[in-house]
């Protein structure tokens, strides 16, 4: 297997200047011994200050270096001198790399019995490996088996290994700690817990509810028992607790739980809530109400105008609980009850979408016209009309209504409306919607599209768009403003945009300077000289090339304004001030 393309510049970018210099010396003095490649791993022994040579491991993926490790105590950022020396061997003397089979290739030569014998021998000689092996097995071996026909299982047959689930949660929390200590995102560790919760949800959705309950119980208990591992690092349990709460709720509402079992489970929830400081109120409400809750029964029977699910104000989780109930009703194909509950709980979007899927489009359109209150509802409903009914005309009507409603998706709805209008040949509506989109979120591409669509009305619309652009404020606004202003040759407006920006990018500044040289050369001179001087005064040799580019802009502006002598005087002054900076002087004298 070939090694990735290595360059001297690449090696230097991974190491400090001191490690680079020392690594070069180690390479030239022959300190690197026996460089071996096994698949995607290069190993080497490098003689150093210790009696034993240091062990270097360099991994790579495809055509890029992935990681470098050395057994030396160096810990000052970047690669140490031993890794640098090894990489220099790979760069200059690849013929010295000994090719050996990778671990995968070696293991492929063994059968199952021989592999077990190998592992047993390794553990006999290195007993500490046993913990690592157990850790690996607990992480990768299946905890449970998803059957193809869970309804054929004996009632309440539990096939998950709760003890191993608890271990897996504990290992995941330990991983989170390790990731934090190594500077990575803790979610790389706790993410596995979310995966386990989703597996439990999958059991529920396949009808194997008691295995789901067994899984959720083990995960919840292990999280609570082991959370102190991550608590001191400031990791909040709210997100995992919320995910558990949601899946518990769905599982409870999908399971026929006896009254005594409900009491036991409610006691568990109360205990978990007290121990973890997290809220399982929604799951407890689902447990207490079930599907036999009288107000809910009234709604599911169609009495949706005179019945409320809650006494007084609904709890914060009321909508989430209703959405879970709707999900279960849809899965069970209880469509009429779904529609009643969606109406009763004010979930208009769910109600409209279900009507479309039941091919009751006329009823859905009537309800939408009279009941829609947000543009989010309009966008969701119009999208379903197109995706599931291919009904562009009615989708366009709904989108048009949505544009006059309050909401926070005006750009998406406007773009949707514009594209739909173009498909049906309504250029006037397409232009109107595109203008609305631009006013919400200006961008150069939409500006050009509106110009093409507007035709004879472009001059009027352009003023409207430029007025909206002038007042637009958002992160990254400088680029869209400069793009449009330079396109329209409004150079002074582009200059004002940069002057009002905290720190405009080099690329934008250079573009505006190029356009401003003939129109406002004094602005170019002032800004280009300031940027160049800040680099030169700081003596930042690695940025001298940038300083020269700014000086070139200044020179061009001096020339454009017939101030060649002033440029010559300024250049002479720079040489006098920075004459001892050899690299800078060489660049100034040769390029400006």
Residue, then its C-alpha position, 0 to 999 in steps of 0.5 A: x500500500x502506498x503512503x500519502x503524498x508528503x511534502x516538506x511544507x506539510x511536515x513543517x505545518x504540523x510542527x513548531x519551528x524548534x521541532x522542525x529544526x531538531x527533527x531535520x538534525x535527527x534525520x540527517x544524523x541517522x537517528x531513525x531506525x527500522x521504518x515499517x509500514x503495515x497498512x495505514x500505519x507507519x512505525x519507527x524507532x528513533x534514538x533519542x536522549x533515553x536509553x531505549x529508542x522512542x516508538x513512533x506511530x503515524x497513521x493515515x487515511x486515504x491520501x492524508x495524514x491522520x495522526x502521529x504519536x511518539x512515546x517521548x514526553x514532548x507536549x508543547x503542541x504539534x509533532x515532536x522531533x522524532x515524528x518529524x525525523x520519521x516523516x523526513x525518511x518517508x519523504x526523502x528515502x521511501x525505499x527504506x520503508x519495510x513493507x509488512x502485512x497489516x493487522x487485518x491481513x495477519x488475522x485473515x490467515x487465522x480461523x476462529x479457533x486460532x484467533x481465540x488462542x492468539x487472544x488467550x496467549x496475549x492475555x496470559x502474557x499481558x493480563x491488563x489486556x483483559x479489561x480492554x478486551x471486555x471494554x471492546x466486547x461490551x461496546x461492539x457485541x450485540x446487546x439484543x436481537x431484533x426479531x422479524x416478527x415481534x408479535x409472535x414472541x411470548x408475551x413479555x419475553x425479555x431478550x435484552x441484557x440489562x446488565x450489559x446495557x448498564x455497562x455500555x452507558x457507563x462506558x459511554x459516560x467515561x468516553x465523554x470524560x476522556x473526550x473532554x479531557x482531550x479537547x473533543x466534544x463530549x457528545x462524541x461520548x454521550x452520543x452512544x446513549x442517544x443511540x441506545x435510547x433510539x434502539x429502545x424506541x425502535x422496539x416500541x415501534x415494532x410492537x416489542x414494548x416490554x423489551x423497550x421498557x427493559x431497555x429504558x429502565x436499564x438506560x435510565x438507571x445507569x445514567x442516574x447511577x453514573x452521571x457523577x462521572x461527567x457532572x463535575x465537567x459541567x455536562x448537563x443531563x437535560x437533553x438526555x433526560x428529555x430524550x428519555x422522557x419522550x421515548x418513555x412516553x411513547x412506550x407507555x402509550x404503546x403498551x398495555x400496562x396493568x394497574x399495579x405495574x403502573x403504580x410501580x413504574x410511577x414510583x420509579x419515575x418519582x425516584x428518578x426525578x428526585x435523584x437526577x433533578x430532571x423532569x419526567x412529568x410528561x411520561x408520568x402524565x402518559x402513565x396516569x392518563x393512558x388512553x382511557x382518560x375520560x376527556x381524551x375518550x370524549x375527543x377521540x369519539x368526536x366531541x372536540x368542541x366541548x371537551x378539553x384535555x386539561x383542567x386550567x392551563x395546559x402544561x408546557x409538555x401538552x403539545x409534545x404529548x399530543x404529537x406522540x399520541x398522534x404518532x401512535x394513532x397514525x402507526x395504528x391507522x386510527x385515522x379518524x381519531x387522529x383527525x379529532x385529536x389534531x383538531x382538538x389540540x390545535x395542531x392544524x398542520x398535522x390535521x391538514x397533512x393527514x387530510x391530504x394523505x387521506x385524499x380529502x384535499x377539498x376539506x383540507x383546503x377549506x380548513x386551511x383558508x379559514x384556520x391558517x394563522x402562520x406562514x409555517x403552517x402554509x409552507x408545510x401544507x403547500x409542500x405536502x400538496x406538491x409532494x403527495x398530490x402534485x397539485x401546484x395550483x392549490x399549493x400556490x394559493x396556500x403559499x400566497x395566503x401564507x405570505x400575508x401571515x406572521x411567521x419566521x420562514x418568510x424567505x423559505x416560503x417566498x422562494x417556494x412561492x416564486x419557484x412554484x409560480x415560475x413552473x405554472x407561468x405566473x411571472x408576476x407572482x414569481x417576481x413579487x415572491x422573489x422580491x419578498x425573499x430578497x427583502x428578508x434575506x438579500x443575496x446576489x443570486x436572487x438579485x440577478x434572478x429578479x433583474x431577469x424576471x422584472x423586465x420593463x419594471x426593473x428600474x422601479x424594483x431595483x430602487x426598492x431592492x437597493x433601499x432594502x439592502x441599505x438597511x439590511x443588518x446581519x452577520x456577513x452582510x458586507x459581502x452581499x452588499x459589496x457584491x451588489x454595489x459593485x455590480x451596479x457600480x455604486x462604488x461609494x456605497x461599497x466603500x461606506x459598507x467597508x467603513x462601517x464594518x468592524x473588520x472586512x475581509x481582505x478579499x472584499x477590501x481588495x475588490x472594492x479597492x480595485x473598483x475605487x482606484x479611479x473614483x476615490x484613490x485617496x480612500x484606497x491609499x489611506x486604507x492600503x497604507x494603513x494595512x501594510x504598515x500594521x504588518x511591517x511595524x509589527x515585524x510579522x515576516x510571514x505576512x510580508x507578502x500581504x503587506x506588499x499586496x497592500x502596497x501595490x494597491x497604494x502605488x496604483x492609487x497614487x499613480x491613478x491620482x497623478x501623485x507619483x512623486x508622493x508615492x516615491x517619497x512614501x516608498x523612500x520613507x518605508x525603506x528608511x524606517x524598515x531598512x534592517x528587515x532584509x526580507x521586507x526590503x528585498x520584496x519592496x525593492x523588487x516588487x513595488 
